[in-house]
Every structure is written in structure tokens, then in C-alpha cells.
Amino acid sequence: HLHRGLETRGRSLESVVDQNRTTVRPTHLEFVGPSKRWADVIIPEGGFNTAALDLVISRIQQML
């Protein structure tokens, strides 16, 4: 998100870091973090974890 804020949106580093500190991180801690206990699968590093994504895609294809 840092790259997107700086490059795409033309924001300052201070602005992006401040938003992360005041909004993004607290919201993650309040809502996303606690909801992990109900998840069937958690993919570390999200879309950058190709091995885990391949596993999920394979499972979905088997179900179809």
C-alpha cells in the first residue's frame, strides 16, 4: 500500500504512514485479526504467496 500511496496517488510518505498508524492498523487489529479464528484458510503474504494460492485454486477446481 505504501507504493500505491506514494506513486499512484502522489501522497507524501508522512501521509501514508500516518493513515496506516491511525486507521489501517487499528481497523485490522479490531476486525481482521480476530476474525482469523473462524477462517478455513489463511494465506500468509496474501496474493504474493503463489504456493498457497495454487493450493486453494486446485481445491476449488476439484470442488467444481
Biopython code that builds the backbone (N, CA, C, O; Angstrom):
import numpy as np
from Bio.PDB.StructureBuilder import StructureBuilder

atoms = [
    (1, "HIS", "N", (0.818, -1.193, 0.000)),
    (1, "HIS", "CA", (0.000, 0.000, 0.000)),
    (1, "HIS", "C", (0.861, 1.257, 0.000)),
    (1, "HIS", "O", (0.424, 2.320, -0.440)),
    (2, "LEU", "N", (2.064, 1.129, 0.487)),
    (2, "LEU", "CA", (2.970, 2.274, 0.518)),
    (2, "LEU", "C", (3.263, 2.765, -0.896)),
    (2, "LEU", "O", (3.184, 3.961, -1.177)),
    (3, "HIS", "N", (3.602, 1.834, -1.777)),
    (3, "HIS", "CA", (3.900, 2.198, -3.165)),
    (3, "HIS", "C", (2.685, 2.869, -3.814)),
    (3, "HIS", "O", (2.823, 3.886, -4.493)),
    (4, "ARG", "N", (1.501, 2.297, -3.602)),
    (4, "ARG", "CA", (0.284, 2.867, -4.188)),
    (4, "ARG", "C", (0.055, 4.292, -3.694)),
    (4, "ARG", "O", (-0.278, 5.179, -4.480)),
    (5, "GLY", "N", (0.232, 4.509, -2.406)),
    (5, "GLY", "CA", (0.032, 5.843, -1.856)),
    (5, "GLY", "C", (1.025, 6.861, -2.387)),
    (5, "GLY", "O", (0.668, 7.997, -2.701)),
    (6, "LEU", "N", (2.277, 6.435, -2.483)),
    (6, "LEU", "CA", (3.326, 7.354, -2.932)),
    (6, "LEU", "C", (3.292, 7.584, -4.438)),
    (6, "LEU", "O", (3.263, 8.728, -4.894)),
    (7, "GLU", "N", (3.295, 6.514, -5.199)),
    (7, "GLU", "CA", (3.421, 6.605, -6.652)),
    (7, "GLU", "C", (2.098, 6.924, -7.340)),
    (7, "GLU", "O", (2.002, 7.895, -8.091)),
    (8, "THR", "N", (1.097, 6.119, -7.088)),
    (8, "THR", "CA", (-0.166, 6.246, -7.807)),
    (8, "THR", "C", (-0.977, 7.445, -7.341)),
    (8, "THR", "O", (-1.561, 8.162, -8.153)),
    (9, "ARG", "N", (-1.010, 7.656, -6.055)),
    (9, "ARG", "CA", (-1.856, 8.719, -5.513)),
    (9, "ARG", "C", (-1.105, 10.013, -5.222)),
    (9, "ARG", "O", (-1.712, 11.030, -4.887)),
    (10, "GLY", "N", (0.213, 9.969, -5.351)),
    (10, "GLY", "CA", (1.013, 11.172, -5.160)),
    (10, "GLY", "C", (1.010, 11.720, -3.742)),
    (10, "GLY", "O", (1.182, 12.922, -3.543)),
    (11, "ARG", "N", (0.818, 10.860, -2.762)),
    (11, "ARG", "CA", (0.794, 11.303, -1.369)),
    (11, "ARG", "C", (2.202, 11.297, -0.794)),
    (11, "ARG", "O", (3.104, 10.657, -1.335)),
    (12, "SER", "N", (2.376, 12.006, 0.293)),
    (12, "SER", "CA", (3.672, 12.033, 0.958)),
    (12, "SER", "C", (3.843, 10.790, 1.819)),
    (12, "SER", "O", (2.864, 10.157, 2.217)),
    (13, "LEU", "N", (5.094, 10.449, 2.102)),
    (13, "LEU", "CA", (5.390, 9.313, 2.965)),
    (13, "LEU", "C", (4.741, 9.517, 4.328)),
    (13, "LEU", "O", (4.148, 8.592, 4.882)),
    (14, "GLU", "N", (4.852, 10.714, 4.862)),
    (14, "GLU", "CA", (4.266, 11.016, 6.169)),
    (14, "GLU", "C", (2.757, 10.779, 6.168)),
    (14, "GLU", "O", (2.214, 10.243, 7.135)),
    (15, "SER", "N", (2.085, 11.170, 5.103)),
    (15, "SER", "CA", (0.641, 10.995, 4.997)),
    (15, "SER", "C", (0.253, 9.518, 4.980)),
    (15, "SER", "O", (-0.690, 9.111, 5.659)),
    (16, "VAL", "N", (0.979, 8.722, 4.206)),
    (16, "VAL", "CA", (0.684, 7.296, 4.098)),
    (16, "VAL", "C", (0.949, 6.599, 5.431)),
    (16, "VAL", "O", (0.135, 5.795, 5.885)),
    (17, "VAL", "N", (2.062, 6.900, 6.046)),
    (17, "VAL", "CA", (2.411, 6.281, 7.332)),
    (17, "VAL", "C", (1.404, 6.693, 8.407)),
    (17, "VAL", "O", (1.002, 5.865, 9.225)),
    (18, "ASP", "N", (0.998, 7.950, 8.412)),
    (18, "ASP", "CA", (0.026, 8.434, 9.391)),
    (18, "ASP", "C", (-1.319, 7.720, 9.221)),
    (18, "ASP", "O", (-1.942, 7.330, 10.208)),
    (19, "GLN", "N", (-1.764, 7.550, 7.983)),
    (19, "GLN", "CA", (-3.028, 6.848, 7.753)),
    (19, "GLN", "C", (-2.936, 5.403, 8.225)),
    (19, "GLN", "O", (-3.878, 4.875, 8.815)),
    (20, "ASN", "N", (-1.801, 4.768, 7.963)),
    (20, "ASN", "CA", (-1.624, 3.388, 8.413)),
    (20, "ASN", "C", (-1.675, 3.308, 9.941)),
    (20, "ASN", "O", (-2.307, 2.413, 10.503)),
    (21, "ARG", "N", (-1.014, 4.239, 10.596)),
    (21, "ARG", "CA", (-0.949, 4.237, 12.061)),
    (21, "ARG", "C", (-2.300, 4.550, 12.692)),
    (21, "ARG", "O", (-2.659, 3.938, 13.697)),
    (22, "THR", "N", (-3.055, 5.486, 12.128)),
    (22, "THR", "CA", (-4.295, 5.944, 12.765)),
    (22, "THR", "C", (-5.544, 5.206, 12.314)),
    (22, "THR", "O", (-6.530, 5.166, 13.051)),
    (23, "THR", "N", (-5.528, 4.616, 11.113)),
    (23, "THR", "CA", (-6.739, 3.995, 10.584)),
    (23, "THR", "C", (-6.556, 2.536, 10.203)),
    (23, "THR", "O", (-7.281, 1.670, 10.694)),
    (24, "VAL", "N", (-5.597, 2.255, 9.334)),
    (24, "VAL", "CA", (-5.457, 0.908, 8.780)),
    (24, "VAL", "C", (-5.120, -0.112, 9.857)),
    (24, "VAL", "O", (-5.818, -1.116, 10.001)),
    (25, "ARG", "N", (-4.069, 0.132, 10.605)),
    (25, "ARG", "CA", (-3.637, -0.835, 11.629)),
    (25, "ARG", "C", (-4.690, -1.044, 12.721)),
    (25, "ARG", "O", (-5.000, -2.192, 13.041)),
    (26, "PRO", "N", (-5.255, 0.025, 13.309)),
    (26, "PRO", "CA", (-6.287, -0.200, 14.333)),
    (26, "PRO", "C", (-7.504, -0.967, 13.800)),
    (26, "PRO", "O", (-8.071, -1.798, 14.510)),
    (27, "THR", "N", (-7.902, -0.694, 12.564)),
    (27, "THR", "CA", (-9.038, -1.402, 11.983)),
    (27, "THR", "C", (-8.698, -2.874, 11.785)),
    (27, "THR", "O", (-9.521, -3.749, 12.052)),
    (28, "HIS", "N", (-7.486, -3.143, 11.316)),
    (28, "HIS", "CA", (-7.048, -4.539, 11.167)),
    (28, "HIS", "C", (-7.075, -5.253, 12.516)),
    (28, "HIS", "O", (-7.591, -6.365, 12.625)),
    (29, "LEU", "N", (-6.526, -4.618, 13.529)),
    (29, "LEU", "CA", (-6.473, -5.248, 14.844)),
    (29, "LEU", "C", (-7.863, -5.486, 15.425)),
    (29, "LEU", "O", (-8.082, -6.471, 16.130)),
    (30, "GLU", "N", (-8.798, -4.592, 15.132)),
    (30, "GLU", "CA", (-10.150, -4.720, 15.684)),
    (30, "GLU", "C", (-11.005, -5.741, 14.934)),
    (30, "GLU", "O", (-11.767, -6.483, 15.554)),
    (31, "PHE", "N", (-10.886, -5.783, 13.609)),
    (31, "PHE", "CA", (-11.795, -6.604, 12.825)),
    (31, "PHE", "C", (-11.141, -7.793, 12.120)),
    (31, "PHE", "O", (-11.632, -8.916, 12.239)),
    (32, "VAL", "N", (-10.066, -7.576, 11.405)),
    (32, "VAL", "CA", (-9.461, -8.639, 10.602)),
    (32, "VAL", "C", (-8.764, -9.665, 11.486)),
    (32, "VAL", "O", (-9.005, -10.866, 11.365)),
    (33, "GLY", "N", (-7.907, -9.189, 12.366)),
    (33, "GLY", "CA", (-7.164, -10.103, 13.231)),
    (33, "GLY", "C", (-8.055, -11.075, 13.986)),
    (33, "GLY", "O", (-7.841, -12.284, 13.898)),
    (34, "PRO", "N", (-9.056, -10.587, 14.732)),
    (34, "PRO", "CA", (-9.909, -11.503, 15.481)),
    (34, "PRO", "C", (-10.718, -12.467, 14.604)),
    (34, "PRO", "O", (-11.041, -13.569, 15.046)),
    (35, "SER", "N", (-11.045, -12.075, 13.388)),
    (35, "SER", "CA", (-11.864, -12.941, 12.534)),
    (35, "SER", "C", (-11.083, -14.139, 11.994)),
    (35, "SER", "O", (-11.676, -15.074, 11.457)),
    (36, "LYS", "N", (-9.771, -14.115, 12.130)),
    (36, "LYS", "CA", (-8.957, -15.221, 11.624)),
    (36, "LYS", "C", (-9.303, -16.553, 12.282)),
    (36, "LYS", "O", (-9.107, -17.607, 11.678)),
    (37, "ARG", "N", (-9.805, -16.520, 13.489)),
    (37, "ARG", "CA", (-10.092, -17.789, 14.176)),
    (37, "ARG", "C", (-11.222, -18.566, 13.512)),
    (37, "ARG", "O", (-11.347, -19.772, 13.727)),
    (38, "TRP", "N", (-12.048, -17.895, 12.707)),
    (38, "TRP", "CA", (-13.137, -18.573, 12.013)),
    (38, "TRP", "C", (-12.783, -18.918, 10.574)),
    (38, "TRP", "O", (-13.601, -19.506, 9.866)),
    (39, "ALA", "N", (-11.594, -18.569, 10.131)),
    (39, "ALA", "CA", (-11.198, -18.810, 8.743)),
    (39, "ALA", "C", (-10.861, -20.287, 8.519)),
    (39, "ALA", "O", (-10.268, -20.940, 9.377)),
    (40, "ASP", "N", (-11.247, -20.790, 7.363)),
    (40, "ASP", "CA", (-10.857, -22.146, 6.983)),
    (40, "ASP", "C", (-9.417, -22.164, 6.493)),
    (40, "ASP", "O", (-8.686, -23.128, 6.721)),
    (41, "VAL", "N", (-9.014, -21.089, 5.818)),
    (41, "VAL", "CA", (-7.670, -20.992, 5.271)),
    (41, "VAL", "C", (-7.177, -19.562, 5.437)),
    (41, "VAL", "O", (-7.914, -18.611, 5.177)),
    (42, "ILE", "N", (-5.942, -19.415, 5.864)),
    (42, "ILE", "CA", (-5.282, -18.113, 5.931)),
    (42, "ILE", "C", (-4.050, -18.217, 5.047)),
    (42, "ILE", "O", (-3.216, -19.105, 5.223)),
    (43, "ILE", "N", (-3.948, -17.299, 4.094)),
    (43, "ILE", "CA", (-2.815, -17.330, 3.169)),
    (43, "ILE", "C", (-1.813, -16.264, 3.594)),
    (43, "ILE", "O", (-2.045, -15.077, 3.366)),
    (44, "PRO", "N", (-0.693, -16.671, 4.215)),
    (44, "PRO", "CA", (0.328, -15.698, 4.590)),
    (44, "PRO", "C", (0.836, -14.957, 3.353)),
    (44, "PRO", "O", (1.039, -15.565, 2.302)),
    (45, "GLU", "N", (1.035, -13.680, 3.474)),
    (45, "GLU", "CA", (1.533, -12.817, 2.405)),
    (45, "GLU", "C", (0.528, -12.646, 1.272)),
    (45, "GLU", "O", (0.889, -12.153, 0.203)),
    (46, "GLY", "N", (-0.721, -13.041, 1.482)),
    (46, "GLY", "CA", (-1.796, -12.795, 0.521)),
    (46, "GLY", "C", (-1.475, -13.207, -0.903)),
    (46, "GLY", "O", (-1.009, -14.321, -1.144)),
    (47, "GLY", "N", (-1.724, -12.311, -1.846)),
    (47, "GLY", "CA", (-1.568, -12.601, -3.259)),
    (47, "GLY", "C", (-0.148, -12.863, -3.708)),
    (47, "GLY", "O", (0.070, -13.248, -4.856)),
    (48, "PHE", "N", (0.822, -12.664, -2.835)),
    (48, "PHE", "CA", (2.213, -12.903, -3.196)),
    (48, "PHE", "C", (2.662, -14.331, -2.860)),
    (48, "PHE", "O", (3.780, -14.725, -3.191)),
    (49, "ASN", "N", (1.803, -15.089, -2.214)),
    (49, "ASN", "CA", (2.127, -16.455, -1.812)),
    (49, "ASN", "C", (1.574, -17.411, -2.873)),
    (49, "ASN", "O", (0.497, -17.981, -2.703)),
    (50, "THR", "N", (2.311, -17.577, -3.953)),
    (50, "THR", "CA", (1.819, -18.359, -5.086)),
    (50, "THR", "C", (1.607, -19.831, -4.742)),
    (50, "THR", "O", (0.697, -20.456, -5.287)),
    (51, "ALA", "N", (2.410, -20.392, -3.865)),
    (51, "ALA", "CA", (2.240, -21.799, -3.489)),
    (51, "ALA", "C", (0.901, -22.004, -2.797)),
    (51, "ALA", "O", (0.179, -22.950, -3.113)),
    (52, "ALA", "N", (0.566, -21.137, -1.867)),
    (52, "ALA", "CA", (-0.710, -21.254, -1.163)),
    (52, "ALA", "C", (-1.880, -20.975, -2.096)),
    (52, "ALA", "O", (-2.911, -21.643, -2.015)),
    (53, "LEU", "N", (-1.729, -20.002, -2.974)),
    (53, "LEU", "CA", (-2.792, -19.698, -3.926)),
    (53, "LEU", "C", (-3.028, -20.867, -4.877)),
    (53, "LEU", "O", (-4.175, -21.184, -5.193)),
    (54, "ASP", "N", (-1.964, -21.505, -5.333)),
    (54, "ASP", "CA", (-2.103, -22.679, -6.199)),
    (54, "ASP", "C", (-2.860, -23.795, -5.482)),
    (54, "ASP", "O", (-3.679, -24.486, -6.089)),
    (55, "LEU", "N", (-2.587, -23.968, -4.199)),
    (55, "LEU", "CA", (-3.280, -24.977, -3.408)),
    (55, "LEU", "C", (-4.776, -24.673, -3.326)),
    (55, "LEU", "O", (-5.603, -25.568, -3.504)),
    (56, "VAL", "N", (-5.120, -23.427, -3.061)),
    (56, "VAL", "CA", (-6.532, -23.031, -2.967)),
    (56, "VAL", "C", (-7.216, -23.185, -4.325)),
    (56, "VAL", "O", (-8.330, -23.702, -4.400)),
    (57, "ILE", "N", (-6.566, -22.746, -5.387)),
    (57, "ILE", "CA", (-7.128, -22.868, -6.737)),
    (57, "ILE", "C", (-7.369, -24.334, -7.081)),
    (57, "ILE", "O", (-8.414, -24.688, -7.626)),
    (58, "SER", "N", (-6.399, -25.181, -6.760)),
    (58, "SER", "CA", (-6.538, -26.605, -7.033)),
    (58, "SER", "C", (-7.742, -27.192, -6.287)),
    (58, "SER", "O", (-8.509, -27.979, -6.842)),
    (59, "ARG", "N", (-7.890, -26.802, -5.047)),
    (59, "ARG", "CA", (-9.021, -27.312, -4.237)),
    (59, "ARG", "C", (-10.354, -26.842, -4.806)),
    (59, "ARG", "O", (-11.307, -27.619, -4.869)),
    (60, "ILE", "N", (-10.431, -25.603, -5.213)),
    (60, "ILE", "CA", (-11.669, -25.080, -5.798)),
    (60, "ILE", "C", (-11.991, -25.819, -7.099)),
    (60, "ILE", "O", (-13.146, -26.169, -7.345)),
    (61, "GLN", "N", (-10.975, -26.055, -7.929)),
    (61, "GLN", "CA", (-11.185, -26.781, -9.182)),
    (61, "GLN", "C", (-11.676, -28.209, -8.918)),
    (61, "GLN", "O", (-12.510, -28.722, -9.665)),
    (62, "GLN", "N", (-11.174, -28.842, -7.878)),
    (62, "GLN", "CA", (-11.647, -30.191, -7.517)),
    (62, "GLN", "C", (-13.112, -30.156, -7.105)),
    (62, "GLN", "O", (-13.870, -31.074, -7.417)),
    (63, "MET", "N", (-13.506, -29.111, -6.416)),
    (63, "MET", "CA", (-14.886, -28.992, -5.950)),
    (63, "MET", "C", (-15.860, -28.738, -7.095)),
    (63, "MET", "O", (-17.031, -29.112, -7.026)),
    (64, "LEU", "N", (-15.357, -28.096, -8.151)),
    (64, "LEU", "CA", (-16.218, -27.816, -9.300)),
    (64, "LEU", "C", (-16.330, -29.051, -10.152)),
    (64, "LEU", "O", (-17.013, -29.034, -11.176)),
]
sb = StructureBuilder()
sb.init_structure("model")
sb.init_model(0)
sb.init_chain("A")
sb.init_seg("    ")
for serial, (resi, resn, name, xyz) in enumerate(atoms, 1):
    if name == "N":
        sb.init_residue(resn, " ", resi, " ")
    sb.init_atom(name, np.array(xyz, "f"), 0.0, 1.0, " ", f" {name:<3s}", serial, name[0])
structure = sb.get_structure()
